[in-house]
């Protein structure tokens, strides 16, 4: 992928942040032009884009029909993606169609969520592009789609729509097994939601202390994985299958998010805002509890998607002075994340050509 395209997308998203403070009848048009551009770029991939992309293309070419669909041993990927892959192949043998469908299913719902809930939609787009787009929508496309579906589940849960939340979480699971973590997220969400932020902070410190001596949820899951039934065992064992070849994710990943906790110290009566804030704290908990595996870092990444909406909502609730401080920090955070992920990522990234 041409580096100039990557820099142009990022630079454009950064410049567009100014539109959140300008009155113009063209803002909606520009917003959707940016979204459509993201869809086009993430759709136009080939085997040279990344290591993962080449495997997606190979999987598409080798995809059989639906005769053995319910044989779990034949699943290279999750059932939802496999079904989408095989359905697409019925109509076309061009893998670009599959990538286009996945991109549309991912980015269009995200755009509608941003337009509905974010007070600063262009900032939300910038956060997504800086922190998630190039890693997810370009490379780990199943995960990208699952994360947006999970974001819908989180929003529904924040509104106390439990049935809808469960349904969307299950759909997210069908596209990436990381969504199985909802089983852990749901009870912890209820516990954290009813606690004062000070209590939650103490909980974070206690769990951090336990993790230093090796007592984490990851260690428990690793020991009990073989006793899980059916597809649950398949999902968990897939996650720990490369554990011996991976480095620990490390605790340093949590540092850039700590200043945000200072700004969300006080909640207000908004159910959506508080639900997103609690989910953000849950993501930090996952960083502590599952740092032993780079693969399991996807747990916190799935729930960190809420920052696309949480940060703008947080900005709307603070005074003018703190607004400038937090807004500046978010921009710096986005630039840092983009540069680190694009040019210094040791876990694999896009093949960049200049």
N, C-alpha and C positions, 0 to 999 in steps of 0.2 A: 504494500500500500504506500502511495506517495506521501512523504512526510509533509509536503506543502499542503495537502488536503487536510491532514490531521491538524496542523497549525492554523489553517484557515477556519476550520470548524470551531476550534477552541477560541481563536481570536474574535470571530464573529459573535459567538455566544457571550463573550466578555463585554464587547462593545454594546450589545443589545441590552445589557442590564440597565443602561441609562434610560431606556424607553419606559421602564417602570415609573419614572418620575416626570414623564413628558405626556401631555395630552395630545393625542393624535388619532384620527379616525383610521389610520393605517396600521395601528398596533396589532390588531387581530390578524390582519393579512400577513404582516411580517412574522408574527408568531407561528402561523401555520406554514409559511414558506420555510422557516427553520426546521420545523418538524418533518415536513415532506423531504427536505434535503437530507435529514438524518436517516430517514427511511431509505432513500435512494442509495446513500453511501453504504449503509449496513446491508443492503440487498445485493449490491454489486461486488461480491467476493468471489475469489477463485482459490485454487489449491495452494497458491503462493502467499495468500494473505496471512495465514498462521498455521501452526501445526494442527490445532483443533479443526480448522476449516477443512483441511485436506481429509480428515477422518469423517467429517459430516458429509462431504461430497462422495467419498467412497461408500459410506453407509447408504446414501441415497441410491447410488447406482446398483448396489447389491440388495436393495430392499425387495423382499418377496411380496406375495399377495397377503390376504388375510386368512389363509387356510390354517396356519399354525399360530395365529395371533395370541392365543391364550396360553401358549407354552412359554413360561417365564424364562426357561433356560436359553431361549433364542433372543432374549431382549438384550441388545447392546446398550440401548438407551431406555428411558422411562416409557411406559405404555402410551401416555398422551402424545409424546413426540413421535413415537413409532407409528401410531395411528395417523398422525398428521403427515408424516413422511410417506407412508404407503398410500394414503388417499391422494396426495399430490401427484405421486407417480402414476396413478391411474389416468390422470388428465395430461400429464406432460413428463418427459424424461429430462427436462431442463432443471437442474438444481437451483438456478436463480429464482425460479418460481417459488420453491420451498423457502428460500431465504427471504424473499419478498413477503410471503405470507406471515412468517415468524416476525419479521420487522414490523409489519402493520399491526399484528396482534399485540405486539409489545408497546410500540411507541404511540399509537393512536389512543388507547386507554390511558396511558400516562399523560398525554397532552390534555385529555378531558379532565383528568383528576387535578392537574395543575390549574387549568382554567377555572375549575369549580372551587377549589379550596385554597389556592395560594394568593395572598394579597400582592405578591410580587412575582408574576409568572415568568418573566425573563430571568430573574435571579434563580428560580427553581430549575429552569432549563439549563442555566449555566452550571448549577450544582450537579445536575445529572450528567451533563456532558463531561465535566471535569473529573468527577469521582467514579462514574459507572459506565458511561456509554462505550468507550473504546475497549474496555475489558469485557463487558457483557455482550452488547449488541453486535460487536464485530467478531468476538471470539466465542464465548460461552453462551450461545444463543438460547439454549434450553433454560439455562439459569436466569437469563435476562427476562424471558417470558414468565417464568415461575415467580420471580421477584415482584413483577408488576401485579400479577394475580394475588400474591400474598399481601401486597400493599392494599389492595381492595378489601381483602379479608380483615386486615388490621383496622382499616377505616370503619368497616361494619361493626367490628368488635368495640371500637371506641364509641360507637353510637348505641351499644347494647343490642345490636341485631345479631344475636348469637347463631341462629340457624343459617343466616346468609354468610356469616363469617366462616362457619364450619364448611359450608358448601364450597366457597372460594378457596379455602385452605386445602380441601381435598383435590380440587382441580389443579392447584399449584403443585401438589404432590405428584400428580400424574405427569408433570413436565420436568420436575427435578426432585429427587429424593430428599434434598435438604429441607423441603417443606414439611417433612415428617416431624421436624422440631416443633411444630405447632402443638404437639402433644405435651411438650415441656413448656412452651410459651404461654398457653392458655391459663393453666393454674397459676403460674408465676405472674402473669398479667393481673389476674384478680387480686393476688396478694399485694403486689406493688401498687396497684391503683388505689387501694384503700389505706396506704401508709403515707406518713409525712415524708417529705423528701429527705429530711435529716435522718430518719430511720433507714431509708434506702441507702444513703451514703455510708452509714455504719455497716450495713449488710455488705456493701461492695468491699469495704476494707477487710471485713472478717473473711470473706471468700478469697480475697487476694492473699491473705495470710495463710489460709489453708492450702491454697494452690502452690505456694512456695515449698511446702513439705510434701507435695504430691497427692493431696486429697482434692480431687476434682470430679465433676460429673463425667468428664471424658474417661477417667480411669474406671469408673463404675460401669459405664456403657461398654467399654472395651471388654470387661470381664463377663458381662451378661449377654453379649451380642449373639452368641451361639445358641442361646435358649429362646430367642425370639421366634415367633411363627412366621411362615410364608414370606410374603413380600416385605415385611418389616425387617426380617433377617437379611434379605437380599439388599435392601437399602442401606442398612447399617454396615454390613460387611463390605459393601462396595466402597463405603467411605473410609474404612480402616485398612483396606487391602494393600495400600501403598505406604503404610505408616513407617515401615522400616527404611524406606528410601527418602523420607521427607525430613526437612528441618522443622524445628518448632517455629510457630508463627511469632512467638515472642510477645512480651508485654509492652514493648515500645509502641506498638500500633495503637494503644489506647491513649497515648499522650496528647495528640492533637485534638481529641474530643473532650478532654477534661475541662478546658475553659468554658465550654458550653454549659456544663453542669452548674457553673456559677450563675449563669443567666437564667436557668430554668429552676432556680432554687425555690421560687414562689410560683405556684400554679394559680390559675384563675378558674372560673366556673365553666369554661368551655370544655365540653366532654371530648371533642375531637383533639384539641390541643393537648389535654392531659393524657389522652390515650396514646398519642404520638410520642409524647415525652417519656411515658412509661416504657414504650417499645424501644426508644433510644437507649434507655437505661438497661433494658434487657439485652440489647446488642452489646453493650459494654460488659455485661455479665458473661456473655458468650465469649468475649475476647479473653476474659480471665479463666473461664472454666475449660475452654477448648484450645488453648494456645499450643498444646503439644503436637498438633497436626496442622500443616498448612491447608490440607483438604478441608478440615473442619472449620477453618476460618470462614468458609462460605456461610456458616450459620450466622455469624455476626453481620456479614455482608448482606444477607437477605433482609435482615431487619433494619439495617442502616439505611435502606432505601427511604425510610420515613424522613430523613433529613431534607429531602427535596421539598417537603411540605412543612416540616417542623421549623426549620431555620427561618423561613419567611414569616410564619405565624408568630414565632418568638419575637422577631423584629417589630411586628405590629403591636406588641404588648409591652414594650419598654420605652423609657423616656428618650428625648431627642439626643442627649449626650451619649447615653449607652447605645443608642441606635447606631451612631457613627462608629463607635468602637467595635460593636459586634459586626456591622456590615463590612467594615474594613477587614476584620479577622476572617470572615467567611470568604471574601475574595482572595485573601492571601492563602487561606487553607485550600481553596480550589486550585489556585496556581501551583502550589506546592504538590498537591496530590496528583495533578495532571503531569507535571514534570517528572516526579518520582516514578509514577506508574508507567509513563511512556518511555522514558530513557534510562531508568535505573531499576526496572523490574527484573528480579532474578527468577521469577516463577513462570516466565514465558509471556510473550506479548505479540503484537502485530509485527510482521516483517516489514520494516520501513525502508523505502527506497528514496534516494534524493536525486 
